[in-house]
């Protein structure tokens, strides 16, 4: 019975160690896959380049891309503002024309007729 108990304890410890090792192996594989999935675009053609220089070039490109995206969104926003203004003018134009027509029919007020209190 002692052997059975010791054997089961050893098996439990071995199983736990195997699970921990498997988890660390999976984590290492995932980290490696993330490293390898990065862009492998050519940063420079010809010549020697250091890693910090390549990273600086990549960060500049990313910054330019984000600036372009921001500018594009700002242009679209400006176009939407102009479009809403045009639509508003289109809606109010007939109303203002009617008001002008109605003012022409009415007599204009002269400053002499205006009462001051």
Buried (B, 14 or more C-beta within 10 A) or exposed (E): EEEEEEEEEEEEEEEEEEEEEEEEEEEEEEEEEEEEEEEEEEBEEEEEEEEEEEEEEBEEEEEEEEEEEEEEEEEEEEEEEEEEEEEEEEEEEEEEEEEEEEEEEEEEEEEEEEEEE
